[in-house]
Amino acid sequence: MMQKGLVIAMALFVSGALSAAPKMKPCNALKVDRCKERADCVWVDAHKTKDGKDVKAHCKCKGKCAK
């Protein structure tokens, strides 16, 4: 009986933890061609910041991304 309660408690904990995880934005994982096809995404070329840090080329959302 104790094991059954423990299993139920763990299942509820895991389901709650997973639903609270941050949602991945749809543009973030796209490669250049797919990114440019989407109206809600923009491709950012590799560049250096004013501080001299290298930024890799990546896709990001324009404003709020569609889900």
Backbone as a printed PyTorch tensor [residue, N CA C, xyz], in Angstrom:
tensor([[[  0.8260,  -1.1950,   0.0000],
         [  0.0000,   0.0000,   0.0000],
         [  0.8690,   1.2570,   0.0000]],

        [[  1.9400,   1.2270,   0.7850],
         [  2.8410,   2.3740,   0.8690],
         [  3.5110,   2.6350,  -0.4790]],

        [[  3.8790,   1.5590,  -1.1890],
         [  4.5280,   1.7100,  -2.4910],
         [  3.5800,   2.3320,  -3.5120]],

        [[  2.3200,   1.9500,  -3.4730],
         [  1.3390,   2.4860,  -4.4080],
         [  1.1920,   3.9970,  -4.1910]],

        [[  1.1420,   4.4290,  -2.9430],
         [  1.0440,   5.8520,  -2.6240],
         [  2.2760,   6.6080,  -3.0750]],

        [[  3.4400,   5.9980,  -2.9100],
         [  4.6920,   6.6100,  -3.3340],
         [  4.7340,   6.7650,  -4.8480]],

        [[  4.2920,   5.7540,  -5.5600],
         [  4.2720,   5.8100,  -7.0270],
         [  3.3350,   6.9140,  -7.4960]],

        [[  2.1720,   7.0320,  -6.8840],
         [  1.2130,   8.0740,  -7.2570],
         [  1.7950,   9.4600,  -6.9610]],

        [[  2.4160,   9.6060,  -5.8010],
         [  3.0190,  10.8930,  -5.4370],
         [  4.1250,  11.2760,  -6.4140]],

        [[  4.9530,  10.3270,  -6.7840],
         [  6.0330,  10.6050,  -7.7480],
         [  5.4700,  10.9850,  -9.1130]],

        [[  4.4260,  10.3030,  -9.5500],
         [  3.8110,  10.6030, -10.8410],
         [  3.2480,  12.0250, -10.8440]],

        [[  2.6000,  12.4130,  -9.7740],
         [  2.0590,  13.7680,  -9.6890],
         [  3.1740,  14.8090,  -9.6600]],

        [[  4.2380,  14.5190,  -8.9470],
         [  5.3730,  15.4400,  -8.8810],
         [  6.0000,  15.6260, -10.2560]],

        [[  6.2650,  14.5320, -10.9500],
         [  6.9020,  14.5890, -12.2610],
         [  6.0040,  15.3210, -13.2570]],

        [[  4.7100,  15.0370, -13.2560],
         [  3.8150,  15.6990, -14.1990],
         [  3.7550,  17.1930, -13.9200]],

        [[  3.7830,  17.5940, -12.6630],
         [  3.7860,  19.0070, -12.3150],
         [  5.0850,  19.6790, -12.6970]],

        [[  6.1940,  18.9970, -12.4960],
         [  7.5010,  19.5540, -12.8300],
         [  7.6420,  19.7300, -14.3370]],

        [[  7.1450,  18.7880, -15.1040],
         [  7.2570,  18.8860, -16.5550],
         [  6.3680,  19.9880, -17.1200]],

        [[  5.1960,  20.1670, -16.5680],
         [  4.3130,  21.2020, -17.0750],
         [  4.8110,  22.5940, -16.7120]],

        [[  5.6340,  22.7090, -15.6770],
         [  6.1730,  23.9990, -15.2640],
         [  7.4630,  24.3420, -16.0170]],

        [[  7.9870,  23.4110, -16.7900],
         [  9.2220,  23.6520, -17.5320],
         [  8.9850,  24.7320, -18.5850]],

        [[  9.9950,  25.5810, -18.8390],
         [  9.8260,  26.6290, -19.8380],
         [  9.6010,  26.0340, -21.2210]],

        [[  8.7390,  26.6650, -21.9750],
         [  8.4280,  26.1940, -23.3220],
         [  9.4750,  26.7270, -24.2970]],

        [[  9.9330,  25.8770, -25.1930],
         [ 10.9120,  26.2730, -26.1990],
         [ 10.2150,  27.0970, -27.2730]],

        [[ 10.7790,  28.2230, -27.6420],
         [ 10.2060,  29.0490, -28.6990],
         [ 10.4400,  28.3580, -30.0370]],

        [[  9.4740,  28.4260, -30.9460],
         [  9.5500,  27.6540, -32.1870],
         [ 10.6970,  28.0480, -33.1110]],

        [[ 11.1840,  29.2580, -33.0550],
         [ 12.2460,  29.6890, -33.9750],
         [ 13.6440,  29.2750, -33.5110]],

        [[ 13.8320,  29.0810, -32.2170],
         [ 15.1720,  28.9010, -31.6630],
         [ 15.9650,  27.7380, -32.2280]],

        [[ 15.3350,  26.6640, -32.6300],
         [ 16.0680,  25.4860, -33.0820],
         [ 16.1780,  25.3930, -34.6060]],

        [[ 15.6820,  26.3880, -35.3200],
         [ 15.6460,  26.3020, -36.7820],
         [ 16.9820,  26.6420, -37.4200]],

        [[ 17.2550,  25.9910, -38.5390],
         [ 18.4290,  26.3010, -39.3550],
         [ 18.0670,  27.4620, -40.2770]],

        [[ 19.0530,  28.0160, -40.9500],
         [ 18.8860,  29.2500, -41.7210],
         [ 17.7380,  29.1920, -42.7380]],

        [[ 17.6410,  28.1400, -43.5370],
         [ 16.6060,  28.0850, -44.5730],
         [ 15.2070,  28.0530, -43.9730]],

        [[ 15.0030,  27.2120, -42.9750],
         [ 13.6880,  27.1050, -42.3210],
         [ 13.3360,  28.4040, -41.6080]],

        [[ 14.3320,  29.0320, -41.0030],
         [ 14.1080,  30.2790, -40.2840],
         [ 13.6110,  31.3680, -41.2340]],

        [[ 14.2500,  31.4870, -42.3820],
         [ 13.8860,  32.5280, -43.3440],
         [ 12.5290,  32.2850, -43.9870]],

        [[ 12.0460,  31.0400, -43.9770],
         [ 10.7300,  30.7170, -44.5320],
         [  9.5940,  31.2070, -43.6430]],

        [[  9.8480,  31.3260, -42.3530],
         [  8.7880,  31.6860, -41.4020],
         [  8.6860,  33.1990, -41.2380]],

        [[  7.4640,  33.7000, -41.2750],
         [  7.2280,  35.1380, -41.1320],
         [  7.4680,  35.6250, -39.7040]],

        [[  7.3670,  34.7340, -38.7150],
         [  7.5290,  35.1490, -37.3240],
         [  8.9470,  34.9470, -36.7910]],

        [[  9.8920,  34.5770, -37.6830],
         [ 11.2860,  34.3580, -37.2860],
         [ 12.2140,  35.2750, -38.0780]],

        [[ 13.3740,  35.5280, -37.5180],
         [ 14.3990,  36.3170, -38.2090],
         [ 15.7550,  35.6550, -37.9790]],

        [[ 16.5900,  35.6010, -39.0230],
         [ 17.9260,  35.0270, -38.9270],
         [ 18.9050,  36.1260, -38.5410]],

        [[ 19.7250,  35.8690, -37.5300],
         [ 20.7450,  36.8080, -37.0690],
         [ 22.0980,  36.2200, -37.4460]],

        [[ 22.8460,  36.9540, -38.2860],
         [ 24.1710,  36.4840, -38.6960],
         [ 25.1490,  36.5600, -37.5250]],

        [[ 26.2090,  35.7750, -37.6150],
         [ 27.2500,  35.7910, -36.5870],
         [ 27.8740,  37.1870, -36.5400]],

        [[ 28.1780,  37.6450, -35.3250],
         [ 28.7670,  38.9710, -35.1620],
         [ 29.4660,  39.0770, -33.8140]],

        [[ 30.1290,  40.2010, -33.6120],
         [ 30.7630,  40.4790, -32.3210],
         [ 29.9680,  41.5780, -31.6280]],

        [[ 29.8220,  41.4600, -30.3200],
         [ 29.1530,  42.5080, -29.5610],
         [ 30.1260,  43.6690, -29.3460]],

        [[ 29.6220,  44.7640, -28.8010],
         [ 30.4870,  45.9150, -28.5040],
         [ 31.5880,  45.5410, -27.5200]],

        [[ 31.2890,  44.5310, -26.6730],
         [ 32.2680,  44.0660, -25.6860],
         [ 33.2920,  43.1090, -26.2890]],

        [[ 33.1350,  42.7730, -27.5680],
         [ 34.0700,  41.8730, -28.2240],
         [ 33.7130,  40.4020, -28.1390]],

        [[ 32.5270,  40.0840, -27.6050],
         [ 32.1140,  38.6850, -27.4970],
         [ 31.5590,  38.2060, -28.8310]],

        [[ 31.9200,  36.9700, -29.1960],
         [ 31.4100,  36.3670, -30.4310],
         [ 30.0010,  35.8420, -30.2100]],

        [[ 29.1200,  36.1600, -31.1540],
         [ 27.7480,  35.6500, -31.1340],
         [ 27.5860,  34.7750, -32.3660]],

        [[ 27.1720,  33.5250, -32.1590],
         [ 26.9620,  32.6110, -33.2770],
         [ 25.6980,  32.9980, -34.0290]],

        [[ 25.6560,  32.6810, -35.3200],
         [ 24.4500,  32.9100, -36.1200],
         [ 23.3280,  32.0540, -35.5370]],

        [[ 22.1160,  32.6220, -35.5150],
         [ 20.9880,  31.9000, -34.9360],
         [ 19.6630,  32.4720, -35.4320]],

        [[ 18.6240,  31.7200, -35.2030],
         [ 17.2720,  32.1290, -35.5400],
         [ 16.5780,  32.5850, -34.2620]],

        [[ 15.7980,  33.6680, -34.3520],
         [ 15.0440,  34.1160, -33.1800],
         [ 13.6820,  34.6420, -33.6090]],

        [[ 12.8130,  34.8030, -32.6440],
         [ 11.4470,  35.2670, -32.9010],
         [ 11.4300,  36.7660, -33.1420]],

        [[ 10.5330,  37.1760, -34.0300],
         [ 10.2350,  38.5940, -34.1910],
         [  9.1130,  38.8940, -33.2100]],

        [[  9.3720,  39.6690, -32.2160],
         [  8.3300,  39.9660, -31.2280],
         [  7.8860,  38.7030, -30.5300]],

        [[  6.5790,  38.4580, -30.4980],
         [  6.0520,  37.2410, -29.8750],
         [  5.9040,  36.1620, -30.9370]],

        [[  6.4050,  34.9870, -30.6430],
         [  6.3250,  33.8730, -31.5870],
         [  4.9540,  33.1940, -31.5480]],

        [[  4.5250,  32.7300, -32.7040],
         [  3.3370,  31.8900, -32.7690],
         [  3.7060,  30.5330, -32.1880]],

        [[  2.7740,  29.8670, -31.5830],
         [  3.0720,  28.5830, -30.9590],
         [  2.8960,  27.4460, -31.9080]]])
